[in-house]
């Protein structure tokens, strides 16, 4: 059963049944800026991946970015469209739709959008009724086509009520659920509900929260955070929508550098009539020599990673920035992820969050080059992440990071030969120096010196029986789960912690550990970067404590 991967819920991937969406009734609701269209785009990407046929009724021309990665056919008047409206027959298009790649009907520059949509959907409904195959209709700005009051397209009533039996699914998207036909909205058994602030809209979605009532945080949800309900989740579940893989055409324009003409030039052009301008030229000679004035970029331009880009933000260059990843959790959301303590286990006063500070932890991505394959004839580079301060292995996953205990950090400061001597030892078994030398192929006198260093570091223990010295390891060589490809980092507007705060692991130290731990390997790449961590201070009466949270997953990282 194909699944649509939409994002994260409770630190785990949030996936839904593709068939549930393809033939069901789904509504995606959120006010302007909530990430509603972005979320619809993620749905479309997942539908394309799983080869689910659909038509996107695109009111604002926002979904052309799907063409960057997926095979879709767009009809409209824009330059990015494959076909123009006057080049096609809507009836033929509807007949061929079930056998075609996904369709995008771009209505942003066309006349009579309601007429075109009504004619196409009526023909499509008839075709699907004959063939009984799954097909999904996605409607942006549903309140324009199926309003609670005023002129509406009756075909939507028919699709909402009887389309499921024929295989025709429906996804409604709107900023104003209070303006959508209640009969159609009530048919939506799958819901994604984002931030809403208008009272009438909040009341209209209350029907989807029958047991516990409307969540108090619904009016303050960050962009890209939605509640999944109905068939999508057994109980209301907060979902953080994943990053889009294609361009989102509905991004709000940001402040950028732009050229602005000097005021004298503008005034001169306004004072000059069109006829005079034709004879005199639009700009006087002395003004042509003036340089253009620059409006500086806003200091608050959003800086995000290309790895996991939050909804509603765009990637932008930053002079003087550092490689890293931005937080996916807003500062205001951090308290939600804190498990509060109480003065008594089951009752009593609950501790309060007194401060939340965003910090960045320096990590290192290390590319390890080694031979691969059965015959070990070719080289490949695989990747691991280490903490730059402690050298601990950082386990990396889609649900955040965790710091391993008793990993490679014990070996920093050792030479590759000393680590190789340690590897030659066998857990739970005593070996003589001659046996260690034989296994490691290191001369016995050098093995003896290595063992002395390892004993001083409490990595091995030894006992002397007669003239023979027997050695046994006290630690295991850790197993590393390498990543097949490097991280897709962006740029963050953060400064790394001041040098000298903690001892930093150097590249030469890592190289020695890699060469000693992994046979025939060496460091190929060494890339420091910054990872977001929230430092949260809590208070309960006179008690104080500090919690560290992963800035991308909300996971507790107090054991750094």
DAZIHU-V706598 format. One line per field, one symbol per residue. ss: DSSP state (@ for helix, = for strand, . for the rest). phi: phi as a letter, one per 30 degrees, with the letter a starting at -180 (. if undefined). A space follows every 10 residues. Layout:
# DAZIHU-V706598
ss: ???
phi: ???
This chain:
# DAZIHU-V706598
ss: ..=======. .======@@@ @@@.=====. .....@@@@@ @@@@@@@@@. ...=====.. ...@@@@@.. .====..... ..=.@@@..@ @@@@@@@... .=====.... ..@@@@@@@@ @@@@@@@@@@ @...=====. .@@@@.=... ....@@@@@@ @@@@@@.=== ====..@@@= .@@@@@...= ===.....@@ @@@@@@@@.. .....@@@@@ ....====== ......==== =......... .......=== ..@@@@@@@@ @..@@@@@@@ ....@@@@.. ..===..... .......... .......... .===...... @@@@@@@... .=.......= .========= ========== ==.....=== =======... ..=====..= ===....@@@ @....@@@@@ @@@@...... ==@@@@@@@@ ...@@@@@@@ @@@@@@...= =====..=== ===....... ..=......= ==........ ......@@@@ @@@@@@@... .========= ========== ..======== .....=....
phi: .dbccclbbh icecbbdddd ddcccbbcba deidjdddde ddedddddec hcdabcdcdc iccddeddbb dbccclcddd ddbcedcbcd ddddddedcc eecbcdcdbc dhdddddddd dddddddddd chbdaccccd hdddcbddbj dbcddddddd dbdedcjccb bcbadbddcd eddddddddc bbbcdbbded ddddcdddbd dciddddddb ddeicbccbi ddadbebdbc ddddcbdcdc ddecdbdbdb deeddddddd dddedddddc idbdeddddd ddccdddddc edcbdddbdd dibbdbdbdi dbelbddccd eddeeddcdd cbdbecajdc dcdcabbdbb cdcbccccca dbidchcbcb ccbbcbdddc iddcdcadcj cbcdchcddd cdjcdddddd dddddceibd bddddddddc hceddddedd dddddddhcb bbbccicccc bbdcbcddcc cdcdbddcdc bcdbcdeddj dbdcdcdddd dddddddbei cadcbbbdac bdbccccbbb hcdbabbccd dcbiddcdcd
